[in-house]
Amino acid sequence: MKIKKVSILSLIILTSSFFVRLNINSTSGENLVFTRMGQFEECYFAFDVQVVNNIAYIADAGNGFWILNVSNSAEPTELSHKLLGGVEHCVYVENNIAFVADYNNGLIIFDVTNPFNPLQIGQYTNGNAISFVDNENDLACIGDPFLSILNISDLALSIEIYRDEDLPIIDLIIKEDILFCLELFQGLTILNISNPALPVVIDQWLSAGPMYRDIEIQDDVIFIASNIGLKALNISDLTNLQEIVLDTGGNAVRSLYISNNLLYLVESDENLIAFNITDIDNIEKVGQYTESGGVLNSVFVSNDVIYTTAQSDGLIIIGKESSTNISEMYSAPYIIGLFCLTVISTINFMKRKKRR
């Protein structure tokens, strides 16, 4: 009789703790804790960064092109520094080739196979600033003050194959044969560039008023940074773009980056915020880092380490880890209840066996 009572008690503990645990898991998400790991302060006005194989490439507006070793996040070290004499605004690196966009000097191309001694191997002097490179198709698309498409099959001699001076671009991105162009004050223009010398407009999402800054794409959603908050469009049908309503606070957003279903954004100049975008209809804020008194320009994520440029503060390296989920606090009674129930059931079984 005593054993039966204890069995019932154990079952109650097990069942109640199980339902408590289920209830908590259904209402709480993973939270991330951001911690500053290191900093490189030598930059004058760090604007853009990309990291490949623990090497950081920085476009430092007014102070050239930096290459850093960031394998030790606490102590990033300089590998090389090139003064370019302009206003460096964007950097894109792929297959040991670095493309540095400069307001004064156009697109400057470096071979960075030896990061201690990057070699300039090409230049396109058209005064444009934003670049996106499609090495697979030997294309470079650049913008600001207008859209240009270059053939870069010969890196020493980039050839312009298309120009649209009526399309002022602040950011752009390629997905297969589709070029998404973000206009500074107008919105989004989508081009089919299967023939890059003769792009065809597929559709536009025009919304004058905000100042647009950056775009990122995941699956069938394009995210747009603006000075009145984060916006998103469903692009599953490129001829019928649908705006997705987001509840993210409406603060000014400067830069975006997507990694592992997390959208990182620079908000209100000094905040780095991460959203879980697994469910686009219910995106969830999961972490925030604030650089008090600083102005964050861009964000890049590599191997779960976050790199952000911070104007005169240079490169800031941020680590992230999961905070303890509150549901873990309730796992102990669940396990204890399961253990007690198992032991007592075994005792009951052995007693019944002896009686037989």
N, C-alpha and C positions, 0 to 999 in steps of 0.2 A: 504493500500500500504506500509506504514511504517513497519507494522508488518510482511508483507511478506518479505521485505528486511532483517529485523532482523532475520527472520527464515532461510533465505538462508545463511546469515552470520554465524549463529550458526551451520548450517549444514556443512559449509566449515571448521569451527574451529574443529568441532567434527571429520570430516572425515580426515583432514590433521593430526591432533594430533594422531588419531588412527593408520594411516599408519606410522608415525614417530616412534610411540611406537613399532609397529610390526617390523619395520626395525632394531631398536636397540636391541630388544630381540633376534633377529635371529643372531646377530653378537657378542653378549657379553654373557659370562657365569658368574656364581656365583663366586665371589672372597671371599677368606677367610682371615681374619686377625688373626694371631697367637700372643698370648701374654703370656709371662712367668708369671705363677701364684704363683709358689712356688718352693722350692728346699730343698733337704736333702743332706747335704754335708759330712756326717760322713763316707761315703764309701771310700775305698782305691783305688779300680779300678772297679767301677760298670760295669758289663758286660751285664747282661740280667735282664729283669723285666717282671712280669706278675701281673695283678691286677684283683682281684675277690672280689666283694661286698665291695669296698672301702678299701681293704687291699692289699698292694703292697708287693710282694715277690721278693727279689733281690739276684741274684748270684753275689757276690763281689769277683772277682778274687784275691786270696791271703788273703782275709779277711772274708771269710765265707758266711753266709746266714742271710739276714736281713728280718724282717717282720715289715711293717710300717702301721700305720693308716693314710690313705690319704683322709678321709672324708672331712677334711678342707684342700683344695688344697694349701692354702697360708701357712699352718703350718703343714706339715707332721710330725708325731711323731713316735718314735721307740716303738714297742711293744716287740720285742725280737731280739736277735742277737746270732748266733751260730758260733763260730770259728771251722772250720773243718780241718785246717792244710794242705790245698791243694790249688789248683787253680780252683775256682768255675767258671764255664763257661756258664751254662744253667740251667734254672728253668722251671718246668712245674707243674701246680697245677690243680687238679680236684677232686671234692668230698672230700675236706678237706685232701687230700693226696698231699704232695709236693715231687717232684722228683728233686734232685739237682745233676747235672752232674759235676764231678770234675776230672781234668786231673790226679791227684795223687791218689785219693781214689775211683774212679769209680762212680757208681750211688748210691747216698744216699737217703733213703726214710724216710720222716717225716709224722707223723700224726699232722696236724696243726689245729685240731678242737679247741684247746685252743691256740690262736696265741701268748699269753704271755709265753707259755711253750711248744713249739713244741717238740714232742717226736720222736726220731729216732726209726723206727720199722723195718728197713731192709737196706741191702747194697749189691751191686754187685761190687766186687773189681776186675774190669778188665781193669781199666785205661782208659776207654772211656769217651768222653766228651759231645757229642750232644745227646739229648734224645727226643723221641716223644712217647707219651703213648696213647694206645688204650684200655681204661678201659673196654669198652663194650666186647672186645674179650680177655681181660686179657693179653695184649701184651705190651711190651716196646721195642721199636726199638732204638738202640743207635749206634753211629758212632764215627769216629775219634779216633784211626787211621784206624778202619775197621768196617764193619757192623756186629752187633750182634742182634739177636732177642731173647727176654726173655719171658718166661711164668711167669707172676706175679700174678697168681691166689692166691698164698700164698705170701703176701708182705714181710714176714719175711725170705722167702727162694726163691729168684728169680732164675729160672733155665734157662740156656742158651739152646735154642733148635736149633739155627742156627748161623753159623759164616761164613763170607766170608772175608778172609784176603787180597784178591785182590781187594776189593772194599772200598777204603778210602773215607769216607763220611764227608762232612762239614755241611750238613743239610739234613733233610728228613721230609716227610709229608705223612700221610695215607689218602686216599679217598676210602671209602668202603674197598674192598679187594686189592686195588692197593697201592703199596709203591713206592713213587717217591724219588729216592736217588740222591742227588747232590754231585758229586765228585769234590774235590778241584781244580784239574787242567784239568779234562777231559770233564765234562758236566753232562748230566742227564742219569740215568739208571732207567727203570721202571720195577718193579717186580710184579707178581701176587702172593699174599701171602694168598690165600684162604686156602692153606696148609702151615702154617708158618714155619713148619719144613723143607719144600722143596720148596722154592720160585722158580718161573719160570720167566726168563727174557722175557718181552713182546717186548721191543724195547729200543733203546738207541739214544740219541742225543749227539754226541761227537763233541766237538769243542775245541781242545787243543789250548793253548796260554794264554787266560785270567785266572785270579784267581777268582773262583766262591765263593760266600759267603752265599747266603740265597735264599729261594724259598717261594712263596705264590701262592695259587690257588683260582681262582674265576670262577665258571661255567666250561667252556671248555678251559680256558686259564691258563697257568702256567707262572708266572713272575719269572725271575731269576736275582739276583743281582750279578754284577761282577765288577772287577776293571777297565773295559773299558765301563761301562754303564749298563743300564737296558735292559734286553732281555725278549722276550715273545714267547711262543709256543702255537699253537692251538693243543689241546690234545683231540679233539672230536673223532678222530680216533687214538687210541693208537699205532697202527701199522704203522701209516703214519704221523709222527709229522711234522708240518709246522711252520717255524719261521715267526713271525709277525714283520713287520718293524715298529719300534717306533722312534719317533723324540723327544728325551728327553735330548739331549745335549751331551751324551756320556761321562759324568763324572763318576768317580768311585762311586759305590753304595755299601753300607755296610750292610744295614738291610731293611726289608720290612714288612708292615702290611696292611691288607685290612679291611675296615669297611665302610658299607653303600655306596658302589660303589666309595669309595675314596681309592686310593693307596698311603700310606705314605711311604716315603723312606728317609733313611739317605744317603746324597750325599756329596762327597768330605770332609768327616769327620765332617764338622761343620754345614752343611745345612740340615734342615728337610723340605722336599717338599711334597706337596699333589697334586695328579693328579686325575681328574675325569675320571674314566675308564668305564663309562656307554657305550660309543661307542668305542670299542677297536681299530677301524680303525682311530679314531680321538681323542685320549686322550688329555686332556687339563690340563695344569698346573693351579691350582686355589689358591695356597698359599705357602708361604715360611717363615721359621723361621731360623735365623742364630745365632749360639752360637759362637761368635767370640773368637778365641783363644782356643776353646775347641775341644774335640774329642768325637763325639757322637758314641755310639756303637750299640744300639738297640732301637726299637720303639714299643710301645704297646698302643692300644686305648681302652678305656672303658668309656661308657656313654658320648661319644663325648669329653672326656678329654684325652689329649695325654701325655704319660709318656715315657721319653727317658733317657737312661743311658748315662753318659758322663764321663767315666773313673774317673779321680780324682775329677771331679765336682759332682759326685754322681748322684742322681735322680733329673731330672728337669721335672716339671709339667707345661704343656702348655695348655692354653684354646684357643678355636677358636670361631669366630663369623663371620657372613656374613657381608661384607661391603655393603654399599648402592649401589644397582644396578643403573647405570646411567639412566635406563629406567624409574625409579620411578620419576625422575625429570620432565618427560614429562606426567605424569599421571594427573597433575592438569589441564592443558588445556583440556584434554579429558573429565574429569569429569565436568568441567565448561561448555564445549560445550554441553554435554549431558543434564545437568541441564537446560541450556537456551532453548535448543530445546524442552525439555519436557514442560517447563512453557509456552512457546509461542504456542506450539501445543494445549495446554489446553485452552489458551485464545481464539485462533481461533475457537476451537470447541464450546466454550461457546457462542461466538458472532454469529456463524452460527445457533446455537440452538435458540437464542433470535429472530433472523430474521424470523425464521419459525413460 
